[in-house]
Structure formats: structure tokens, C-alpha cells
């Protein structure tokens, strides 16, 4: 089985976010970037298929040279090969088109992506990749088993879970539950040394047309001041006369 794991290069959630050029561009100064958490769950599951079933695991990212340390980390975790598509990820559809081209060229059986990235939270790319490639698709996936060309997937849905049986080739949008957080892997020294010699191929973008563009970014409004109350009667009075919610 040949697996491709889609990796997003995203800011660590502890990073302080700022914008430049009139709030039209993200300021990367001082920002630590990591593997998108939903993608990391998928990569860990791919490692299980590699170790238990002899699968080959490649990782791919759409981005500039600054994303290569993230791809090297994926190689250190255990991926066999990395691909960087050399263009900025301007919108979800353009990213999906670039990924679809790599998938078609690579004849992959299983494509694992995160259901969404934690920077834009669009949740669009896995579904669009499935449409562009003609692969079967399971989103919000929290469980996956593959036997031969048949797959059993569990997806999270409102009010519960759904178990689906489908066939390869398959695209999944994975999330927490695909593996447990305790199963996530930290690269060891041996993995880091091996990652230096594993292939990281750079592919030029096949199609640079985009459908959308970011006009402006805006931070959430700061939280208002907190007013402490000492009695229930005072609280009721404030809710009635000041907040006017009761």
C-alpha cells in the first residue's frame, strides 16, 4: 500500500499572532511553526500501516522553502520520502489542485489529510482532493483499518459515530481519535539523522490560478472588563438593569 500524508505548516497555538501591511499579511517574525495537529494524527496512523503492513509513506506540503523543517520532522518521525510543491498556499482550492496532481502522478492508494488546519480552519481541502482525484472520501475520520483493497473507517458525526466500509483508493480527513495523543511520536536522534539523507523532492506548481484572495485579517475584539458581584441580588439587578438580559 502506498500512502500519501498531507502536511500543513502552521503556527504553534502558543505563538503571538500579528499582521503587517495594513493587516493584509500574516507576520511570521518570532512565530514557531509545527505540523498541523490533525495531520500529525494522520501521520502517526500511517506509521502504523508502515510497521504492521509494510506500507510506503510519503508526505507532501504546499509551500516555500520555509516549510522544509516541518517536512524533515515528518521524515524523522518515519516517513520514507517528502515532496514540497513550491508555491504559496493561497487558498484551499489551489492547494487541493496541487495535491491532486501529485496524487495522480504518484499512484497512491490512500491519502491522509487533516480534516482542517488550525490556521485558517477551512476544512475544505480533503473533500476537494477526493473530488479532483475521483477517490472515495471519509471526513472527520477517527478510526481506519485497511485489509487488501478494502477499508473500514469510523467517522465522528453529530450525536455519535458512524462505521463505513469502502474501497481504495481513498482520501480521509483525519482528526484526534484516529490515534490517541499518547501515540504521537517525537523524533529520536536516530530518526533525525536518517531524515537528513531521505529524499525531499521539490516540484514546481502545475497551475497557479486561484479563486479567492485574502483582503484583510482582523483579531477578535478584546474581552471587556470583569465586574465582581458579592450577592445574588446584586447580580440579578445588574442583569436586569445594565445588561438587560432578564
Legacy VTK file of the C-alpha trace (Angstrom):
# vtk DataFile Version 3.0
C-alpha trace
ASCII
DATASET POLYDATA
POINTS 246 float
0.000 0.000 0.000
1.281 3.439 -0.955
0.222 6.242 1.403
0.487 9.994 0.996
0.110 12.152 4.109
-0.696 15.829 3.503
1.188 18.074 5.916
0.264 21.686 6.711
2.927 24.026 8.119
1.030 26.004 10.777
1.847 28.395 13.647
2.103 26.861 17.090
-1.021 27.751 19.056
1.124 29.419 21.729
2.538 31.917 19.220
1.526 35.558 19.387
-0.268 36.455 16.158
0.220 39.794 14.394
-0.389 41.199 10.927
1.505 43.669 8.735
0.900 45.851 5.684
-2.386 47.216 6.931
-3.498 43.853 8.357
-3.272 42.209 4.917
-0.349 39.839 5.622
0.493 37.450 8.443
3.608 38.454 10.349
5.832 35.379 10.690
8.510 37.092 12.801
9.076 35.193 16.036
6.443 32.566 15.182
7.187 28.876 15.786
5.737 26.587 13.104
4.699 22.956 13.610
2.971 20.076 11.842
-0.766 20.723 11.825
-2.140 18.624 14.733
-4.821 16.882 12.644
-2.138 15.959 10.104
0.094 14.615 12.860
-2.629 12.191 13.916
-2.789 11.039 10.288
0.976 10.665 10.014
1.061 8.550 13.162
-1.642 6.259 11.741
0.334 5.977 8.510
3.362 4.869 10.540
1.224 2.070 11.992
0.388 0.866 8.463
4.073 1.037 7.569
5.173 -1.008 10.560
2.315 -3.538 10.579
1.561 -3.911 6.862
4.731 -2.763 5.100
3.175 0.350 3.595
5.273 3.040 1.936
4.648 6.506 3.396
5.280 9.794 1.607
4.468 13.265 2.940
3.607 16.361 0.909
3.311 20.060 1.620
2.337 23.075 -0.469
4.665 25.917 0.487
8.006 27.639 0.145
11.452 26.617 1.441
10.470 27.749 4.955
8.262 24.645 5.294
11.119 22.167 4.803
11.956 21.843 8.530
8.376 20.672 9.076
8.745 18.103 6.310
12.084 16.976 7.778
10.351 16.424 11.103
7.818 14.182 9.328
10.730 12.262 7.798
12.335 11.958 11.233
9.085 10.509 12.586
9.368 7.785 9.955
8.063 8.863 6.543
10.088 7.486 3.618
10.027 10.477 1.292
8.880 14.107 1.256
7.538 16.302 -1.519
7.318 20.083 -1.397
5.181 21.814 -4.003
6.925 25.128 -4.496
4.138 27.699 -4.245
2.389 29.668 -1.531
-0.853 28.052 -0.256
-3.095 30.963 -1.228
-6.474 29.259 -0.855
-7.998 25.833 -0.262
-8.873 25.106 -3.889
-5.415 25.962 -5.203
-3.857 23.696 -2.542
-6.241 20.875 -3.469
-5.308 21.194 -7.154
-1.600 20.967 -6.386
-2.103 17.939 -4.144
-4.340 16.222 -6.694
-1.603 16.474 -9.333
0.926 14.817 -7.025
-1.579 12.086 -6.082
-2.314 11.250 -9.715
1.370 11.144 -10.628
2.273 9.013 -7.597
-0.478 6.365 -7.923
-1.272 6.470 -4.202
-3.744 4.063 -2.644
-4.515 6.056 0.496
-4.331 9.810 1.068
-4.465 11.005 4.675
-5.031 14.658 5.476
-6.270 16.534 8.493
-9.946 17.473 8.394
-8.799 21.091 8.744
-5.692 23.101 9.536
-5.527 25.174 12.686
-4.510 28.376 10.883
-7.476 29.006 8.549
-9.793 26.207 9.744
-11.332 25.983 6.289
-11.982 22.240 6.329
-12.162 22.214 2.512
-9.046 20.572 1.151
-9.600 16.806 1.756
-13.041 16.832 0.138
-11.842 18.810 -2.868
-8.852 16.487 -3.286
-11.209 13.495 -3.332
-13.368 15.162 -5.989
-10.412 16.116 -8.176
-8.884 12.618 -7.995
-12.110 10.581 -8.054
-11.144 8.803 -4.824
-13.613 7.688 -2.174
-13.807 10.076 0.770
-14.422 9.878 4.523
-14.251 13.058 6.600
-13.934 13.574 10.385
-12.297 10.145 10.477
-11.439 8.756 13.937
-10.669 5.153 13.008
-9.215 3.392 9.965
-8.357 -0.200 9.129
-7.269 -1.476 5.709
-7.250 -5.082 4.512
-6.148 -5.504 0.919
-8.169 -3.020 -1.118
-10.978 -2.747 1.436
-11.125 -0.139 4.188
-13.230 0.230 7.306
-13.462 3.785 8.596
-15.142 5.282 11.636
-16.189 8.888 11.435
-17.459 11.274 14.065
-20.925 12.698 13.477
-23.460 14.735 15.443
-24.674 12.582 18.293
-22.354 9.635 17.764
-20.148 7.679 15.372
-20.658 6.012 12.008
-18.783 2.971 10.685
-18.288 2.846 6.924
-16.894 0.217 4.581
-15.318 1.418 1.367
-12.525 0.581 -1.036
-9.201 2.033 -2.056
-8.192 4.462 -3.428
-9.403 6.572 -0.523
-8.979 10.070 0.902
-9.668 10.649 4.586
-9.902 13.827 6.637
-8.479 12.681 9.957
-8.632 14.180 13.423
-7.994 13.380 17.073
-9.164 9.823 17.685
-7.526 8.431 14.553
-4.779 7.783 17.076
-4.593 8.863 20.684
-2.448 11.809 21.727
-0.283 9.420 23.738
0.569 7.608 20.473
2.053 10.699 18.803
5.758 10.347 18.137
8.662 12.604 18.986
11.599 12.209 16.591
14.560 10.491 18.233
18.190 11.106 17.362
18.347 8.121 15.016
15.263 9.356 13.145
16.663 12.884 12.902
19.946 11.604 11.454
18.141 9.369 8.954
15.882 12.251 7.890
18.918 14.149 6.610
19.517 11.531 3.934
15.910 10.804 2.948
14.727 12.342 -0.327
12.913 15.690 -0.209
11.783 16.493 -3.727
10.693 19.959 -4.825
8.017 20.135 -7.516
7.014 23.310 -9.272
3.339 24.185 -9.162
1.345 22.964 -12.148
-1.433 25.562 -12.009
-1.170 28.918 -10.229
-4.717 30.179 -10.773
-6.656 30.920 -7.588
-10.328 31.530 -6.908
-10.100 33.653 -3.752
-7.763 36.123 -2.066
-7.436 37.393 1.488
-8.375 41.065 1.721
-7.780 41.755 5.404
-7.176 39.994 8.714
-8.734 41.089 11.982
-8.110 39.887 15.517
-11.037 39.118 17.833
-12.167 42.079 19.902
-10.505 42.192 23.346
-12.552 40.919 26.232
-14.375 43.523 28.269
-13.680 44.351 31.882
-14.912 41.942 34.542
-17.258 43.190 37.274
-17.267 41.236 40.515
-20.507 40.933 42.488
-20.953 39.866 46.083
-24.601 38.840 46.268
-27.200 37.150 44.121
-29.447 40.210 44.442
-26.724 42.444 43.038
-26.196 40.026 40.131
-29.915 39.980 39.303
-30.028 43.766 39.423
-27.094 44.084 37.013
-28.519 41.514 34.604
-31.896 43.255 34.628
-30.946 46.940 34.621
-27.496 47.036 32.995
-27.172 44.013 30.715
-30.954 43.919 30.154
-30.978 40.165 29.554
-33.664 39.335 32.091
LINES 1 247
246 0 1 2 3 4 5 6 7 8 9 10 11 12 13 14 15 16 17 18 19 20 21 22 23 24 25 26 27 28 29 30 31 32 33 34 35 36 37 38 39 40 41 42 43 44 45 46 47 48 49 50 51 52 53 54 55 56 57 58 59 60 61 62 63 64 65 66 67 68 69 70 71 72 73 74 75 76 77 78 79 80 81 82 83 84 85 86 87 88 89 90 91 92 93 94 95 96 97 98 99 100 101 102 103 104 105 106 107 108 109 110 111 112 113 114 115 116 117 118 119 120 121 122 123 124 125 126 127 128 129 130 131 132 133 134 135 136 137 138 139 140 141 142 143 144 145 146 147 148 149 150 151 152 153 154 155 156 157 158 159 160 161 162 163 164 165 166 167 168 169 170 171 172 173 174 175 176 177 178 179 180 181 182 183 184 185 186 187 188 189 190 191 192 193 194 195 196 197 198 199 200 201 202 203 204 205 206 207 208 209 210 211 212 213 214 215 216 217 218 219 220 221 222 223 224 225 226 227 228 229 230 231 232 233 234 235 236 237 238 239 240 241 242 243 244 245
